[in-house]
């Protein structure tokens, strides 16, 4: 495939193989620009409408957007057919598929990031090269040929700001490399474009002074002062003023330092960006004569103290009047009192015993005076409460405080906070190598990765694991990884000497209130995965528990992971914290733990049942109701699942795990119902693996509970997913078993649903009479019970059997009846299926225009309902219409997308059909090798499926047509 470039940094342009793609008029170009700006993310139809019609969209906006998308796809396909697949329709909008190196905006950001990494590694020359390459990507203002509406203001402003930052970073690197002349020339040009950015004036003065042109540097300050006063009516900022003062006055004399800093770890690894950020902050504010208070916060074992000590050693020379260190003991049973800490600090600064004030307030005032008149760095380790820290802080001058805390301190104003998380993989691997031995780790990369995963990339855990390996040279990494994989002994393994993960976590856990500790223990029962805030309320059996959750988040025992469909936060526990929480929960009564898990499962079930009822498509199977008196329900269930399909999208991973959790704790009644309530979503999104996994667990649960109706519901669902995966024998067995259980329970409606499931299998097998017999029996039940939605679906299935037999007129009658019935009950999904079937009839009769119209209508409905699976099947039919109608290019684009989807969903029968159509397409174009490849692939699939009729027909075609 030719190289593809999507260019935003200048006029919009798409280049394929070095040639520019014709993108059409302003509207299609604006639509494509919106997609490229958010490449890889679904852009909603509403956002696209705002971009295209800022004054308000017309009534035909959705149709117009589809037209523009079609035009863009066709334009891309003219260069290469596969490129049309780059624009994908989604339930809520459209998505552009583009690799990171295909979008100049992303390439620009990557090069800037690469430059930053090079700087972090001390490779300034490499950084300068990357920044120069990044600037070269710009061909003018972003999207210079398109009007900019409010929908683009945020991303375009961000891009513009990033470019400015990159330009300033480039000139900064030039200055650091001593290329003062180059920097001066470039800065003069940049200031000509934007003379109001003070950072550029600071750099210009620094470059001029570095070049030995101090008079010009002072002249630059005068020019900056004039511009800022005339344009903004403001004085230069403290950095500019401080730089001018440094240029015209001598430095104050040095003082003998007082250094109490702990040893800097020799094997300190990673965190370079954090260290650089803090070092830069301290130096910048110090040069401006302003005090600094920086807080490094994070969960236990994340390496807060190590980072602060490393930073303190880096800036020792910037604080010539002393570097002090105090352990505040905030997580101990006896945290240090501010008065005592003040005495220790004042003594270290040379205040004699007789001069120490008696009152805490007076001591704090004296400390502020001492710090204001000098440059001192104070490291305060393990802070607890803001009230105990506040008296220890400077008020003026150039001194600084570095403070570590396991809890967030939002009430400590005027501070700069850095939140530490676990290490990224490369830094974690580097730490393990440094402690355990680089050669040993390099020799067993898989074992090293497994150890890091068990440690959750937590620095303390990695350091302990590395130390244990270092002291046991006979151990293999693989064997140690196997020991760590057992969660029951994980915390016992992560202990060496006085270093222990369990003890570190315990310090934070012991600070929790009884309610917060109970919630934390309950979260440990739920296993891996994210959870919404209402889960904490369920664990505590309260209507809401946001206050408790806030305590856990502030203590860094729970972390924010992402957001749900409404933008509400989702949370998680680090794996080691979860193991500790579960360990602590063993002390709670079994019945309390079991009841807590049940409330959580009840909450998910209430939401899933409500969401299933609100999906845009009508599920043919049965979803169990759940209105049991006394069951726990989250508050505002309807609001939480206001967008049911999106709720499922963000919740399914957790929901799948809760099915197994409920079964594990003996809540079989909840386990099978929860799985069944997720089945409509699994069907809509083709989540076959989740479908099978949950239903196998749920089926065992229903059987343990002796719930034959639940077993019947699940077996019918399993039969359907077996059909999707071409496992027809398993499907028939499941449908028949489901029907028998429904009949034994006296549920003729459920039995009819199970009967209907078998019709597709019988039709594929060619057993048409049996299919019609079962369908007739089920139809009588649906008609008698007034279930018109399932009646319409069944009539479609029966029409398909008649069409398969060649009874086209009879089939048309059934399809038309199903369409009328679906429209009467406002079932758009079934109506779309009916249009698709009528289109197939029209195609068989050679009425291609009518077939195309019917399929366009069906695709629009499926697309609007978010049923991507049915969109694919309709596209497959549409491709065949285009192929028969002499439009192979359009057919090939559609078939390419269908083939990818069928392979992704493991739909072998549909893949075989598409392969045959592609073979026919290439055969007509006399591309015989490609035709043969597709035909042979289809033949292999038919053999896998034991589809003897299709296999014989295709084998004969291969033997004669391609001879």
N, C-alpha and C positions, 0 to 999 in steps of 0.2 A: 504494500500500500504506500502511496506517495506521502511525503511529509505534509502535515496540515498545520497551519498557523492561524490563530484567531487574534487579531490585533486591535487593541483598544487605545493604546497610547499614541494618540493622533487620530486621524480619520479612521472610521471603522473599516476593517479590511479582513477578508478571509483569503488565504493563499494556499493553494494545493499544488504541490510539486513545482513551486516557483511561479505558478500562474495565479492571477487574481480571479476570484469567483464573482460573477455578476450577481448582486444581491437585490436588485430591483429598486423600487421607490423608497420613499422616506419611511413609510409604515413598516414594511418588512425589515428594513435595516434597523429601525428602532426596536422592533421585537427581538431581533437577533442580538442586538446590543444588550438588552435586558437579560437574555439568557446567558450570554458570555460573561457578563458581570457576575452572575451567580452560577457559573459552570459547576455541574455536579450536584446542584440543589434545585428542587422543584420550585419554579416561580409560578405563583398562583395566577389564575385567569384575571382576578381582580387587580393584581399589581400590573399585569400586562396592559389591562384596559386603562389604568391610570397613566401608564407611560405613553400609550398611543393616543389617548384622548384626554389630555389634562383638564379640559373644560367639562368633562362628563362624557361617558361612553354612549354610543347610539344603542338602540334596541338590538341591533344585529351584531353587537360587539363580539359575542362568542363565535358566531359563524364567520365573521370577518377574520378573527384571529386564526381559526382553523384554515381559512383560505391562505393567509399569509404564511402559516407554517408549511402548508402544502407547497406553496411557491418556493419557499426556502429549501425544502427537502428536494424539490425537483432541480433547483439550481445546483445544489451540492451533488446530486446524483449525476448531473451532466458531466462532472469531472470523474467521479467514481461512484458506482451504484451504492457501495456500502456506506458512503457518507450520509445518505439520507437517514440512516438509523441513528445518526448522532442526535437528532431532535426527537425526543420520546414524549408521547402524551402520557400524562399521569392523571390520577383522579381529580386532583385539584388544580392542575395546570400543566406546564411543560418543563422538561429538563433537557439540558444540553450535555451530552457526554463528551468530555475533552480531557485528555491527559494533561497533567500539570505543565509539561514542557511544550504544550501546544497553545497556551494562552500567554500573550506577552506580559499581561499584568502579573500572572503567577510567576513567570520566569523572572520578571523584575524583582518581585518580592523575594524569590529564592536567592537571587544573586546578592541582594542586600543582606539577607540572612546569612548567606555564605561568607560575606564580608565580615559580618559581626562575629561569626564563629572563628574566622581567621584572626580577628583582633583578640578574641578571647584566648586564642592559642599563642598570641604574641607574634603572629605572622602579618606584619603590617603591609609588606609589599604585596602579598597575595590579596589582602583586603582591598588595597588600592586598585588592583587589576579588576576585581569583581565589581567594585563600585563604578569603575569606568565603563565596564561592559553593561552594567545596569542602566547607566545614563544614556548609553548609545541606543537603547530600545525606544526612546521617546522620539516621536516624529512630529510632535506638536502637542497642544492641549488634549486632554482625554476626550475622545469622541468629538473631535473638532467639527465634524460635518453634520452633527445632529443637534437639535434643540435639547436643552437639559431641563427636564421637569423636576418637580419636587421629589418624585420617587427615586431619583438618582442622586439627590443632593448629598446624602450621607456617604455612600461608597465613593463618589467622585471627590468629595472633600477629603476623605481618608487617603485616597490615592495621591492627591495633590500634596497633602501634608507629609506622606511617606516620601515623596520625591524630594521635598524640601529637606527632610531629615537626612535623606541619603546624600544630598548635595553637601550639607553641613558636615556630615560624617566624613565625606571624601576630603574636604578641605582640612578637617581636623587631622586626618591621617597624613596628609601632605605636610602639615606643620610638624607633626610628631616625627616624621622622617627627615625633617630639616629642609624640605623643599619649599622654602619660604617664598621664593620668587614666583613659583607656579601658583601657590596658594593666594598670593596677593593679587595676581592677574585674575584668577577665577573669582575671588571674593569681590573684587571691584565690579565685575560683570553681574554677579548675583545681587549685589546691593543696588545696582542701577535698576534692576527689575523690581526689587522689594527692599526699600531702604528702612523698613520699620521693624525688621527682625534683629533684635539686639544681639542674638547669638553670633550673627555674621560680623557685627561690629567688633565683638570680643575677639573673634578669630582674626579679623583683619589687624587689630592692634597687636595681637600676639605674634602674628606673622611678620609684621613690620619691625617689631622689637627684636624678634629672632634674627632678622636680616640686618640688624645693626642700624635700623632707621627709627630710633626712638622718637625723634622730633616729629616724624611723619605719623608715628603711632599716636602721639598726643594730639596732633592735628586731626587725626581720624576721630578721636574722642570728641573734639570740639564740633566736628561736622555732625556726628551722631547726636550730640546734645541739641544742636540747632534743628535738625530734621525732626526729632521727637517732640521738641517744643512747638514747632510750627504745625506739624501734622496732627499730633495727638494731645498737645498741651500737657505733656508729662515730662518729668525729669528722667534721666537715665536710671536704670535699675541698679541694684546693689552690686551685681557682678561687674558692670561697666565701671561704676564708681570705684569699686575695690581694686580693679585692674589699674585704673588711672593712678590711684593712691600708691599702688605698689611700684609704679614706674617712676614716681617723683619723690618718694620718701625711702629712706633706708629701713631695712628690716630691724626689728627690735632684737636685742641681744639674746642669745640662747640661754636656756636654763638647764641646770643639771636634771636629767629625767628621773622620775620615780617609777620604776617598772615592776608591776605585780602580776603581769600577764602569765597565765598557765602556759605550759609547753605547747607549741603548735605541732599538731600531729604530722609526723613525717610521711605517713601514707594517706594524708588527706586527699580525697579524689572527688572530682566533679564540682558542681555548684559554682562554676566559674562566673556564670552570668550574674548570679546573686552576689557573689563576692565583688565583682566589678561594679555592680549597681550601688552597693553600700559604700565601697571605697570612693566611687565618684561622688556620691551624695555628701559624704563627710568632707571631702576635699573642696567641693564646690561651695558648700555653705561655710566652711572654715575660711576660704579665701574672701568670702563676702562679710566675714565677721559676724556670722549669725550662729546661734547655738543649734545643735542637732540632737534629736532623740529618735533613735531608730529601734523598732521592736521587731525581733525575729520570732515568729510564732509558728507552732505546728504540733502535730501529734507526738506522743512519746516515741523516742528512738529515731526521730527523723534527722538528727544531727544539728540541732539549733546551736548548741554550745560550740561545737567544732567550727561552724561557719563564723560565729562571732569572734572566736579566738583567732581564726585565720585573718579576718578583716582587721582586727586590732593590730596584729603584727604587721600587716601590710601598710598601715597608716601611722606607725610609731613615730616616724620622722615628722609627720604633720602635727603632732601634739608634743612639742618639746618639753612641756612643763610637767609631764607625767602621764603614766598609763596605769590606772587603778583597776582592781578586780575584787568584787564582793559576791559571795553566794548568798542570796536572800532566803533560800530554803522555802520557797513558796508552796511546794508540794509536800513538805514534811508536816509532822504533827505540831511543830513549834517554829513557824516562820519568824524570821528576825524582825524585831521592832525597828521602826524608822529612826528613833532616837539613838539606838545603839549603832546602827549603820552610819549615821551622821558623825558620830564620834570617831569611828574608824576612818572615815574618809577625811575628816578634818586633820586628824593626826598625820595621815599620810601626806597631807599637803603642807605640813610643817607648823600647824597651830599647836602651841604648847598646852600642856594639860591645864595650866592655870588660866588660860585664855578661853577655854571651852565654855560656852553658855550653858545654863542649866535647863532652859526650856527648849522643847523640840522646835518650836517656831523660830526661836532665835538661832539655833544651830543651823536650821535650813537657810535662814537669811544670810548667815556667815558663809555657808557653802556657796550660795549663789554669788556672793561678792568675790570669793576666791576664784571661782570658775570664770566669772566675767572678766577678771583682770589677767587671765592666763589662757593657755591652750592646753587643756587636760582632757584625756579620754578616760571615761569611766565605763567599765563593763559590769553590768548588774545581771547575774545569772539566776534563773529560776524565780522570776517574779510571780507573785500570786495575785494580789488585789491592787487595783490602781491607787487606792488610798495609801498603801504602804510604799508606793513608788514615788508619788507626787512630790513629797518633801526633798527627794534626792536629785531633782532635776535642775539644770541651769536655767536662768532667765534671760541672760544676755551674754554677749561676747562670743568667742569662737570655740568654746569647749563643746564636747559631745558626749552622749551616753548611748551605749549599745546595750540592749536589754533583751533577754530571752524569756519566753513565757509559753507554757503549754496551753494557756487559755487566751482567748482574744480579750483585749483591753480597750473596747471602744470608748470608754469614758475617760481615757487618758488623752486629752486634747493636744493638738500641736505636734503630733508624732508622725513618723513615717513607718508604715508596717510592711513587712515582708512575710508572706505566708510560704512556709516550706512544705513541699509534698515529697513523696517517695522519689527515689532516683530514677531517671530514664535508664533504659536497658544498657546503653553503652557505658554510662558512668557507674552503674551497679556492677557490671562485669569488670570494669577497671578496679573498683574497690576490692572485689573478691580476689582478683589477680594480685593486687598489692599485698594483701594480708596472707593469702594461702600460697602464693607463688605463681608467677606468670606462666612458667613452663608447664606446671601441673594443670592449671586451668585450660591452657591452650590445647593440651593433649586430650581433654575430655570436654569438648564444647557442649555436647548434649547434657552431660551431667551437671555442668556449670549452670546451664540455663534452667534446668529443673530445680537446682538449689535456689537460684535467684527467685524463681516463681514461688517456691514454698516460703521464702523470706518476704515475699510481697514487695521486693525492692526497697525494703526499709533498711537504712544504713546500719542501725544498731544490730539488727538480725544478721545482716551480711557480715558485719565485722565479727560477730560471735561465731558464725558458721566458718568463716575463714580462719579464725584463731583455732577452732577445734581441728580443722584440717591440718593447719600448720603444725600442731602438736601431735598429730597422728599420721605420719608420712606413709604408713602401710595401708591406710584407707584409700579406696578409690572414690572419686566424686560420685560415680553412679550409685555405689552402695550407700553413701551418706545421703544422697538424694532420695533413695528409697526409704530410709529411716525418717526423713523429714516429711515424706508424703503421707504418713500416718498422722492425721490431725490429733489423735488421742495422745500422742507423745511429742507433738511438735514443739510445744513450749518447754518441755523437759530437755529436748535436744539443743534448744537455742539458749544455752547457758554455759559460761566458761568463767571461772574465777568469780570476780564480783560483777561481771557483766551478765545480765539476764534480761531477756525481753519481758518475761512475766513480771519481774520486779519493777521494770520501768513502767509498764502499763498500770500496775497496781497503784503506783503513786498518783496517777490521774484518777483512777476508778475510786480510790479511797476518799477523794475530795467531793464526790457526788452526793447529793441528797438521797434519801431513801427511795423516793419516787423515780428520780433520774436513774439511779442504779438499777432499779427493777426494770425500767424500760430498756436500758442497755443490755441487761441479761436476756430479756425477751427477744431483742433483735438478734442475739446470737443463735436463737433457735431456728431462725428463718433461712439459714443457708446463704449462699452467695446471691448476688443480684441487687438491683435497685428497688427502693420502696418509696411510696408517697408518704406525706406527713400523717395521713389518717391512720396508717399502720401503727404508729406509736400510740394513738388514742385507743385503737383496738386492743393492743397488748395490755394497756392499763385499764381497759373497760370504762373509758370516759368518752364523752361526746367529742372532745377535742383536747389536744395535748401539745399545742405549738410552744407553750412556755417550757415544757420539758425538753422538747426537741431542740429549742434554742440553747438550752444549757449544754446538751450533748454536743451540739455543733461548736459552741464557743470553747468547749473543753477539747476540741479536736478529736473526739471519740467517734463522731459521725461526720461524714464529709458530704458536701453537695456534689452530686454526680452529673446531673443533666436536668432537663425539664420535660414535663408531660405535654399533652396536646393543648392544654390551656395556658402553658407557660408556667405552671406551678412546679416548684422544685421537686426533684427526685434525689434520694439520698442513698448512701451505701456505707458499710463498715469495711475498713481495711481487713484483709483476711486474717491477719494475726490478732487484731482486735476482736474479730468475730469468734475466733477460736477461744480467746480468753473469756469473752462474754458467755459463750456456751459452757465453758468449764465452770464459771461462777454460777451458772443457772442450775448446775447439778445439785446445788444446795437448796433449791426451791422445791416445794412439794410437787410430786408428779402430777397430781390433779390440777394444780395451778398452771403448770406449763402446758398441759394438754388443753386446758380451757383457753389459754392465751392463743395458742395456735388455731384453735377452732374459730375464735372471733376474727382472726385475720383472714382465714379461709372463707368465712361467712361474708366478710366485707368484699372480697374479690368476687365471690359468687353473685352477690347482689348487684354489683356493677356490671359483671359480664352478662347476666340475664337481661338487664335493662339495655345494655349496649346492643345485644343480639337483636332485640326487638326494634331497635332504631336503625339498623343497617339499611343502606339504600336498596339492597336486593333481598328478595324473599327466599329464605332457606327452605328447601323441600323437606328436610328432616324435622325432627321434633326437638325443641329446646325446653328442658324442664323448667317449670315455674319454681319460684322460691319466695314464699311469703310466710315462712314459719314464724309463729308467735315466739317472741323472745330472742330471735336471731339478731346478732349484732349487724348494724348497717352503718356505713359512713354517712356523715351529714351531707345533705344536698346531692344525693345520688344522681339525679337527672342532670344537674349542672356539671358534675364530674365527667359524665359521658355525653355531653351535649353534641360532640362530634364523634359518633360511635366508632367509625372506621379508624380515625386518628387515635382514639383512645386505645383501641386494640393494637395499633402499630407500636405505641410506646409501652404497652403493658404486657404484651404476649410473652416476652422472655421471662418475666417474673411470674405471670400466670401459669406458665408451663411448670415452673419449679414448685408452685404452690399445690398443683395437682399431686405431685409426688410427696410433698410435705404432708398434705392432709392424709394421704394413704399411710405414710410412715407413722403418723400419730394415731391411727385407728379411726379417723373420721371418714369412713368409706362412703357414707351418704353424701358428703360434700365433694369428695374426690371425683366420683363419677359424674355428678351434676356439673361441676366446674369444667371438666373436660368437654362435656356435651355443650355447654354454653359457649365454649370457644370454637366449636366446630363450624358455625356459620362464617366466622372470620377465616379459619383455615381454608375453607372452600373458596371464599372470595379472593384470597391472596395466594392460593396454591401453596400453602405451608404444609406440604405433605409429611415431612419428617416430624414436625411438631405434632401433627394430627395423629400419626401412627404411635409416636412415643406416649403421648398423653392417654390415648384410648386403650392402649395395652395395659397401662397402669390402672386406668379407670375400670376396664372390664373385670380385672381381677378384684377390684374393690367392690363393684356391684355384685359379683358372685359371692364374695365373703359376706356382704350385707344381706344376701338372699333377695335382692331386689330384681325380680325377673323383668319388670318393665324397663328399668334402667339398663339392664343387660341387653334388652331388645333394641333400645334406642342406640346404644353404643355399637352393637353389631351392624345395624343398618348404616351408621356413619362409616364404620370400617369397610363395609362393602363398597361404599362409594369411592373411598380413597384407593381401594384395590382396583376399581375400574379405571381411575385416573392413571394408575401405574401399570395397566395392562395385565394385572394378575387376575384373570377372569375366573379361574377355578376357585381361588380364595374368595373372590367377590360373591360368586353364586352360593358358596357355603355359608358366608356371613349373612346374605339376604335371606336364605332359606331358614337359617337358625333364628334370625330376627323375627321372621313371619310366624314361625311356630310358637315362639315365646309370646308374641302379641296375641295370637289366637288363644293360647292357654290362659292368658290373663283376661280374655273376653274383650280385647281392644281391637275392634274391626278396623278402626281408622288407622291405628299404627300398623296393622297387618297389611292394609292397602298400600301404605307408604313403602313398606318393605317389598311388597309384590312389585311395585313400580320400579324399584331399583334394579330388579333383575332384567327388565325389558331391554336395556342397552346391551347387556351381555348376550342375551338371546339373539338380538338383532345382529350383533357382530358375528356370532356363530352361524348365522343363517337359519336359525330355528324360528322362523317367522310366525308359524301357527301358534307355537307355545307362547311367544311374546304377545300376540294378539289376545290369546286366551287369558293370560295373567292381567294384561291391561284392561280387558273388558270387565273382569271381576273387580279390579281396583276402581275403575271408573264408576261402576254402580255405587260403590261406597261413597266416593267423593260427591257424586250427584245427590245421593240420598241425604248426605250430611250438610250439603250446601257449601262444601269447601271448593269454591270456584277458582281460587288461585292454583291449587294442586290439580284441579280438573283441567285447567288450561295447560299446565305443564304436561300432564299425562296425554292430552290430546295431541300435543306436539310430538311426544314420543311415539304414539300410535301412528301418526301421520308419517313419521320417519320410517317406521317398519313398512308401511304400504309403499312409500317411495322406493325403498330398497327392493321391494318385490316387483317394481315396475308399474304399479298402479298409480300413475301420476295424477290422474283426474281425481281419484278417491283421496289421494294424499293432499291435494290442494284443498279439498273440502274440509279435511281435518285441520289443516294449517289455518285456513281462513276462519274457521270456527274458534280455534284457539286464540287467534288475534282479536277477534271481536270480544271474546270472553275476558281476555287479559285487559283490554282497554276499558271494558265495562267496570272492572274492579280496580282500575287505575294501577295495574301491575305493569309498570314500564319495562321491567326486566324481561318478563315472559313475552310481552309484546315485541320486544327487540328480537328475541329468539324466533318468534313467529315470522317476523320480517326476514330474518336470515334464512329460514327454511323456504319461504316463498321465493326468495332470491335464488336459492338452489334449484327450485323447480323451473324458474324462468331461464336460468342458465342451461339447464338440460334441454329446454325447448328452443334454445337459440335466441331467446329474447334478452339480449345482453344489456340493453339500455335499462330495461325494467329491473333486471337483476342488480345492476350497478346502483340504481336509485334506492332499491330496498336495502342493500348492504350499507350504503352511506348513512341511511336513517338508523340502521341497527348500530353501526359504529358510533355515531353521535350519542345514542342513548347509553350504550355500554361505557363510553368514555365519561359521560356525565355522571354515571353511577359509580365510577371508580372500579369497574370490573375489568381489570387488565387482562385476565385470562380469556374472557369472552371477546374482548377487542382483538386478541391474537387470532382466535378462530374465525372471526368475521373477516379479518385481514387476509386470512388464508383463502377464504371463499372469494374475496374481492380480487386477490391475485390471480385466481383461476379465470375469473371473468375477464380481467385485463389480458391474460395470455390468450384466451380464445378470441378476444376482440382485436388482436394485433398490436398490443401495447406491451411488448416484453420488458422494456426498461422499467416501467412502473411495477409490473409483476415481479421482476427480480428484486426490487427494493423491498416490496412487501414480504416476499418469500424468505428473504434473508433474515428479516426480523422475526418471522414466525419460526424459522428453524432454530434460531438462538433461544427463543422462549421455550419451545418444545424440549430441547435438549436440557435446558435449565430445570424444567419441571419433570424430566424423565418420562415424557409422554411419547413412547416409542411408536405407537400406531400413527399419531399425527405427524411425527417426524418422518415416518416412512412415506406418508402421502405427500408431504412437502418435498422430500427427496425426489419422488417420481415427477412432480411438477417441474422441479428445477432441471431434472434430466431431460424432460420434454422440451423445456425452454432452450437449453443449450443444444439439444439435437436440432431444433428448428434453425438455430443460428449456425449450424455446422461446426459447433465446438464439440467434436465427438469425444475427445478424451474427458472433458469435464462432464459431459452427459453420461459417459460410462461410469465415472466415479460416483455420481449421484444414484444412478440406477443400481449399481452393485451395493452401495450402502443401504438402499431401500430393500433390496433383495435379502440382505443379511438380517435386517430388522423383521421382515415378514417371516423369515425362518425362525427367529427367536420367539416370535409370537405364535408360531404354529398356524399361521394364516395360509393354509394350503391354496385356497382359491386365488388370493392376491399373489402368492409366490409363483404359481404356475403362469398366471397372466404376464407377470413381469419377466419371468425367465424366457418366455416365448418372445417377448418384445426385445430382450437383449440379444437373443439368438438371431433374429431376423433383421430388426431395424438398424442395428449398429454393425452388421456384418461388413 
